[in-house]
Amino acid sequence: MQRMPATGNAQIVDAALERMVAGYVFRERAVEIDAAIRGRLAAGEYDGLSGPALCETVTAPLQTVCADKHLRLLWQDEPRSVDPADDDAGRAAFLALLRTESQGIRCVERLDGNVGRLDIRWIADAGVGGRAIGAAMELVAHTRALLLDLRECKGGSPAGAALWCSYFFPDDQTHLNDFYERATDSIRQYWTTAHLPAPRYPDRPVYVLTSATTFSGGEDVAYTLQALGRAVVVGETTRGGAHPTERHPVTEHITVAVPTARTVNAVTGTNWEGVGVRPDRAVPAERALDVAYVEARRDGA
């Protein structure tokens, strides 16, 4: 049956679904999503909704049909170009955000007992953010133990996550994970990096602090270091989003986020999608720093 031209909210939902069907990493699930949302669209569930409400109302059943926390419609107050020539899957916006956020590094400090702490809010792009990551690691290079505080880390770059992890292994011989990309039907391997701009930290205790807010790229770092036995995770089970995602504008204010790849850890053969990273020391997020600090001082002595 020929599809009728969509207008208004129907046009927005139609455009978002086209992106999902074309790009979502699980092809068969994309078909199920399309059918479920179009059924709601035909029933008039999205009629008359404002932009933010439309995003929320579409996203809720999306994640019921497919429990993928990256798959959603997003509202942004600042308008964004919808010219196809300007669509770079959200990369430019992400890099601009990182420039204003010190490449995701909120704080570097040395605590009493010579324990380092890095408060990381975003996982920077490995190329653009590599120098900042190196600078942070240079400042904690001679500490006895290190706390990677990812409790407020909302995500970031897979290559950046691999770069952060590289500092905690002695060389470039550690296989971290693989990424399957739907667009190319190929697998990209991530290994520890051979050349780093700061000293490695391969032989001292590392603790990763997590919360229910920790997401995506932050979870990548926590999961990878935990799976490889290189860090102790302290805090709460993380949010559970493991699929690298592209973001495409549907209107000047609405973006559709479409996971286009999936992570496969080199040790576990799976990832943290839907289940999160489970801590080795389960404590409320607000207590994670104190608990990890006490253990770090003891084990780093």
N, C-alpha and C positions, 0 to 999 in steps of 0.2 A: 504494500500500500504506500502511495506517495505521501511523504510527510508535508503537512501544511506549513507555510512560512510562520516563524515564531515572532512575537512582538513583545516589548516590555520585559517583564521578569522572565517570561517564557523564552525570550531570545537569549537572555543572560544564561539561564540554566542550560539551554540547548548548546550554546557555545562552550560552556564548561564541560558538559558531557562529551562533546566531540574531542576535547583535549584528553579527557580521561580514557576514552575508548582507544584513541590513537597512541597514547603513551604509557598507560599504567603498566607496571612491571608484570602483573599477572593478567594475561590476556583474557582468560576465561572469567575471571572475577570482574573485569571491566564490563563484560557483556551483562552480567547479573546486575551490576550497579546501574548501568544504563536503563535496563528494564524497570528496576525498582523506582528510580527517580522519575522516569517518564510517566510511570503510573500515577505517582503523586502529582506530577505536573498536570496530567490530564484531568485529575480530580479537582483541580483548582486550589491545591493547598498553598501555592505560592502567590496567589493573586493578591495584589494590593499591599504586599509587604515592602517596608523600606529596605534600603541597601544592607545595613548591619543585620536586621532581622532576617532578611532573605538568606544571608550567608549562614547564620546560625541554624535556620530551619532546613536548609539543604544539607548542611554538614552533619546534623544529628543522624538522619537515616543513612547517610553515606557510611558512617562509621558503625551503624548497626548491621548493614549488609556486609560490610568488609571492615573488620576491626583494625584499621590502619590509621594511626593517629596523624600521619602526615597528609592524608587525603582529605582536603577540605577547601571551602571557599573562605577567603579572607577579605575583610574590609580595611581599607586604609584611608585616613582623612585626607592625606596629601594626594593630589591627582598624579597619575602616572600615564605616560604615553601608551596609546594602543596601536601605534603605527607598527606593522609587522617588522619593519626594518630596525626598530628599537627593542624588539623582544629578544632578550638574551637569557631567558629562563631564570631571571632574577639575580643574575650574577653581579651586575653593576650596582644594584641596590644593596646587595650584601657587602660588597667591597666598600661602598660609601659608608655604610653603617660601621664597619670595622675601623675605618679611618677616624671616626668620631669616638670610638670606644677603645682606643689604644690597642687595636688588634685583639680585642677581647680580654686583655690582661688588666684586671682591675687593681690588683695589689701584689707587690712582692715584698716579703718581710722576713727578717730573721728573728725567731723567737728565742727566749732564754733557753739555754742548753744547746745552742747552735742547731736548732731545728728550723728548716726553711718552710715557708708557706707561700703558695701561689694561688691567688684567687682568680679563677679563669671564668669569664662570663660567656665568651664565644670562642669557638675553635676557628682560628684564622685560616685564610687561604695559605697554603704552604709557600707559594711564591712571594706574594705581596707581604705576608705576615711573618715570613721566615726570620727576618732580622730581629723583629720584636721578640719572637719566641726564643731566639738565641740569646738576646740581651737578658731576658728573664732567667734563663738557665745559667748564664754566666754569673749572675748575682747570687745564686744559691749553690754554685758549683762546689763550695768547700764546706757545706753543712753536713751534719752527721746523719740526718734523716730529712725526708721531705714530705710535706702535706700538699697534695693537689686538691684544692678546694673547688669542686665542681657542683656545689649545691645550688648555684644559681646559673649554671651553664645551660643555655637554651638551644645549643646546636652549632652547626658550622660545617666546615669542609672535611670530607673524608681524607683528602691528602694532608690536610693540616693535622688531623687526628693521628695519621701515620707518622708525621714529623714529630709531634709531641712524644709519641711512644718510642720513637727511635732513640731518644736520649737515654732510655733506661735499659739499653742492651749494648753489649760491647762492640758490635760491628754491624755489618750489613747482611748478616746471614740468618736473620730471624724472619720467618714468613708470618705476617700479621693476619691478613685476611684477603678474601677475594670479593670482587664486585661483579655481579652479573648485570649487564646493561641490555635492556630490551631492544633499544633502537638499533644496536649493532649485532644483537644476539651473540655477544662475546663476553669473555671473562677477563677482568683486569686484576692482576695480582698486586698486592701491596706488601713490600718488604721493608725492613728497617733501612734507613738512608745511610749511604756510605760516608758522605762528607757533611759535617754539621758545623755551624759557625760558633759553637760554644762547646765546652767539655762535656763528655758523656757522664751519666750518673748511673753506672751499671751495677754497683756493688754495695749500695747502702739502702736501708729500709725506705719504702715508699708507701704512703697511705693516700687513698683516694676517698674524698668525702662526697657523699651523694645525698640527694633528697628526692621527694616525689616530683620536684620541678625539673631535675636533671633530665635532659632530653637529647636525642639524636646524636650529634657529634660528641657531646659530653659523655653520653652513654658509650659511644664507640671507644673512647679512651679508657673508661672504667672497665668495660667488658674485656677489652683486649689485654690490658695489663693484668687483670684478674685471671683470665683464661691461661695466660702464659706464666702464671705464678710469680709475676714481678711486682705485684702490689696487693695490699690488703684493702678491701673496700669497707668503709665505715659509714653508717648512716641508714638511709631508707632505700627501699626498692624504687628504682627510677621509673620514669614515665612510660617507656616502652615504644620508642620509634626508631626503627633500624633501616629504613629505606631511603636512600638518597633521593632528593626531590627537586623538581624544577617548578618554577612559578611563572605563570603566564597571565598577563592582563586580559580580563574579559571586558571590563569597562575601565574608565579612568580611576575608579575607586575600588573595584572588585578584582581580585586575583584568584585564580584556581591553582592550588598546589597539587601536583601530580607526582607521586613516587615512580621513578623510571628505572630504578635499579634495586638490587637487594644485596645485602652483606652476607658473606659466609665466612665465619671465623675459621682460621687455619687449625685450631685445636678442637673446637667443639663441633665443627661442621654445621653450625646453625647460627642464630643471632638472638637478640633480645626483643624482637618485635612482639608487641602485645603482652610481654611478661616482665619487661624491665630487667635491669641488672640487680641481682639480689646481693645484698651486702654480706661480707664475712662476719662483720660485727654489726648486728641490727640494733640501732639506737635511734631515737628521734633526731631529726636533722639539726635541731638547735643544740644537741649535746655531742654531735659528731666530732667537732673540733676538739673539745676537751678530752674526749675518750681517745681519739687518735693521737693527740699531743702527749698524753701520759704514756701511751705505748711507744711512741716514737722516741721519747726521751730515754726510756728504759732500753729499747732495742738498739738505739743509735749510739749508746754510750761506749 
